[in-house]
């Protein structure tokens, strides 16, 4: 455990030193404020609207940017060391490969969590100051739920990035694969599900299996955690439509998100242990 | 005392290519051992195998009493100092931060970084980022990290690459200190001349095969290397070339100019030959050159048959006999 923390501390410090934390938090805060303020522009007005609409907007935003930043900061964590030639030296030290990956995962996840809480937290605080009526216990609970699930979402994409980084032999290839992964989980996956649903009109079989299919995408799990309690507001009507037949208890959804962290890391440990350096 | 390293019938293949072919050797503790060979001979592969970074296709290795690919070996790595070829570090960290980080990974005492950076002559640059370091300075950081935790076994892969002559001399002083304190040091290099005075023994690899192994003196004997005597005359050396004893030497005399003759003389006949030479007419100078690692390496590596040139083995055998 000690070695894991040594590696994690180094990666965390690098995250601050390379301005990743500052940049990510800044991007989150600006986008969050912008989307919350201008989110209702299609309805003919600007400004912070209902709390449900704000959380829905933030969820949509977080589902796009957090996976991207997670993949961006961690896609080269192993392949970068391999490319730069630092990996043989590091693995000649009394640290296991699993510990090395676990440390890197923890460090990058911590960077992303700090950025998420600072960025989105700042935005939520600003919205709270501007609209005192949203300061209710239920709202704080939703915000906490959002920040925790967003941090876990980030961690799951750091895990996926670690997997990409371990399985590829060049930084450029890892970057390409990271972007493709993001495009697939953020855009293609839901688009295909929605397309099938729209074309067929949603038959009984689809309605039965779609809620389970959504668990196969950590972004959808994150959306389920934050949106199902809000109703079909904004652009989430289709999404809510897919899950209408099935409401998961939060514990199941959180377990699914944690599984999305554990599964990639398990595969990383399996692959990395067998690799020749 | 058990051997620091043992290799038993080690073979390493990458697909169809054979990187190491049936290597059996041992390295006793407390010695400075050269791992010699051309680029691609298998030196780095053998070092990585000793560290458990790669696994052998066949055979087994034993380093500090443990198999390198076992869980138990992981902790034993704190007793090994490794300097990889073309060592690289994180450019955004300072020399001190790098050594501090690696010290924590190795469980070395806190504060050792400063001492080691001073020992390798980097105290003044310790708080500069590595990306501002020259290649030689990075190599010194590599040396400093290898010394962390005072290991028992050192594996230096091409350690003097990028070092200036002064730093190279300091490196070998360090090697001598390590030997004096009973450490085992394995140095892979192709800079044989600078390595020779510091080696107790050597392993010579060619195309993944071990072509010689032993103390330097043993290998000179085994290769039949003779002293080279260069004789300079003030006139033509015809008288010498007609001497009867000349024809009894293992190889014919070589002319190195109109008045310079070179002879290969077995150690046992050196004094006898010198007595003959002292009586020669027009003698101007005599220079005796003892066998060197360069000659040994050239002789062995050009004579030993290897996997890729078995076709020429007959020719090489006859050359060796000659």
Boltz contact constraints between the chains, C-beta under 6 A:
constraints:
  - contact:
      token1: [A, 6]
      token2: [B, 104]
      max_distance: 6.0
  - contact:
      token1: [A, 6]
      token2: [B, 105]
      max_distance: 6.0
  - contact:
      token1: [A, 10]
      token2: [B, 101]
      max_distance: 6.0
  - contact:
      token1: [A, 84]
      token2: [B, 88]
      max_distance: 6.0
  - contact:
      token1: [A, 85]
      token2: [B, 88]
      max_distance: 6.0
  - contact:
      token1: [A, 86]
      token2: [B, 88]
      max_distance: 6.0
  - contact:
      token1: [A, 88]
      token2: [B, 53]
      max_distance: 6.0
  - contact:
      token1: [A, 88]
      token2: [B, 84]
      max_distance: 6.0
  - contact:
      token1: [A, 89]
      token2: [B, 84]
      max_distance: 6.0
  - contact:
      token1: [A, 91]
      token2: [B, 53]
      max_distance: 6.0
  - contact:
      token1: [A, 92]
      token2: [B, 51]
      max_distance: 6.0
  - contact:
      token1: [A, 92]
      token2: [B, 82]
      max_distance: 6.0
  - contact:
      token1: [A, 93]
      token2: [B, 77]
      max_distance: 6.0
  - contact:
      token1: [A, 93]
      token2: [B, 105]
      max_distance: 6.0
  - contact:
      token1: [A, 93]
      token2: [B, 106]
      max_distance: 6.0
  - contact:
      token1: [A, 94]
      token2: [B, 74]
      max_distance: 6.0
  - contact:
      token1: [A, 94]
      token2: [B, 75]
      max_distance: 6.0
  - contact:
      token1: [A, 94]
      token2: [B, 77]
      max_distance: 6.0
  - contact:
      token1: [A, 94]
      token2: [B, 78]
      max_distance: 6.0
  - contact:
      token1: [A, 95]
      token2: [B, 105]
      max_distance: 6.0
  - contact:
      token1: [A, 96]
      token2: [B, 74]
      max_distance: 6.0
  - contact:
      token1: [A, 276]
      token2: [B, 54]
      max_distance: 6.0
  - contact:
      token1: [A, 277]
      token2: [B, 53]
      max_distance: 6.0
